[in-house]
Amino acid sequence: MTVRARVRALLAARRGSVAVESALTITLVLLPLCLGAADLGVVFATQARLDAATEATVLAAWGNSAAASPATLQAVATQAYGAAPPALSVPTPTLVCVCLTVANGQESATPANCGGTCASGQIASYLSLSLSTQVSLPVPIPALPSVVTLSSGGTVRIQ
């Protein structure tokens, strides 16, 4: 058999074409989908950890408002989030006080000094906190940022 005949036979052969098409499909379609799913899994798992830490911190402030110091709440958030990367950013919680008044069945709030008194009603203290972290995606996707910033926040009335 001549070289020309062998080349013609190879070009005409159909054996193995399904294997080649399957390999191309897996490489060009399924592999990027799986890698994207891995990125989403990391983001969703980290967001769930952030939400759990926020919930634990808000419940700690609500359940024991006398001991709801910023340092204590930051420690609760850090412990609930865990030590696994990425690192957690816990800014100091913000305390806001308002004077609540009821007139004609409508409640209204006006800013007040925390620890002070209200002449026209009851004073209410609200604690707001915000947690955040930055997640580096395990498989960066072209045209999308490789670092995603996640955040979670909550507000609770403590008094």
N, C-alpha and C positions, 0 to 999 in steps of 0.2 A: 504494500500500500504506500502510495506516494505521500509526500508531505501535504500537498494540495488536497488530496482525498481525505486525509486525517483532519485537516482544518474544516473541511465541509462537513464531515461527520460530527465534529464537535459542535459546530454551529447549528446543525440540525437536531442534535440530541436534546431531549426534553427531560431526561432523568435528572433529578436533583433540583429542578426549578422551584418546587414547593419549598424545599429547605432554604433556598436562597431568598425567596420572597418572605418566608417566616422570619429569617434572620434580619432582614431589612425592616420588617414591621416592628419587631421587638426593639431593635436599636433606635429607630427613628420615632416611634410612637409610644410604645409601652414604657420604655426606660425613662423618658422625660416625665411621663405621667406619674410614675412611681417616685421619682425624685421630688417632684412637686408635692406629692402627698406627704413625703417625709418632712418637707419644710412646713407644710400646714400643721402637721402633727406636733412639731416642736412649738410653733406659735400658739396653738390651742392649749397645749399642756402648760405652757408658761402663763397664759392668760388665766387658766383655771387656778394655778397657784397664787397669782395676784389677787384674784377674787376671793379665794379662801382666806388669805392674809387680811384683806380688807374687812371681810365679815367677822373674823376673829377679833380684830382690833375694835370695830364698832361695837360688838357685843361686850367686850371687856370694858369699854368706856360707859356703855349704857348700864351694865350690871353693877359697876362699882364707881360711880361718878366722883366719890371723894378721893379715890386713888388714881384718877385719870390724868396723871401728869404726862407731859409730852415724852419724857424719857421712858416712862413705863409703857406708854402706847407704842413707841418706836420699838421697844424690846419685844412686845407682844407680836407686832407685825413681822419683825425679823424672825422670830421663833416659828410663827405659823407659816411663813414663806419657805423656810428651810435653808440649808447651807449650799445646796446645789446651784451651780451657775445657771443663768446669769445673775449678777449681783442686783440686789434690791436697793432702790433709792427711796428713803423715807424722810421727806421734809417734816419740819416741825408742824404738828397739827394746829389749826387755827381755831381760836375760841371767839365766838360772836355772841353778844348778849343783846336781847331786845326786850322792850316793854310791851306786854300784851294788854290790849284793852278791848272790851266788848261794848259796842254801841248799836242799838237797833238790830240785834241778832247777828251782827257782823264783827268778826275778830280782825283787829289790825295790829301791826307790829311797828314800833319805832325804835331806832337804835338807842341803846342804853349802855352805861358803864357797867362792866362786869364787877360784881361784888357790891354794887350800889343798890338803891331802892327805886321803886317806881311809884310815883304819886298817884297815877291813874289806873294802875292795874298790877298784874303779876309779871315778875321778871323771868325770862326764859334764857337758858344758856345752850348754845348749839356748838358742837365740836365737828369741824370738817377736816378730813384728812385725804391725802392723795398719795398713792403708791405708784411707782413706775420702774421700768427696767428696759434695757435694750437687748434684743435677741439678735445674734448673728446667725443667719440662716446657714444650715449645714451645706446646702447646695445652692449657691447664688444663681439666680435666674437673670439672664441678660435683660436689660431695659427696666429692671425693677431694683429697688434698693436692697443691698445685701444685709443691712441692719434695720430691724423693725423696732420702733419704740411702742411699748405697750403701757397702758395705765389703767388704774382702777381707783375709784374714790367713793367716799360716803360721808354722810352727815347724820349726826345723832343728837337728839335733845338729851342733855345730861342733867338738867335741873329745871 
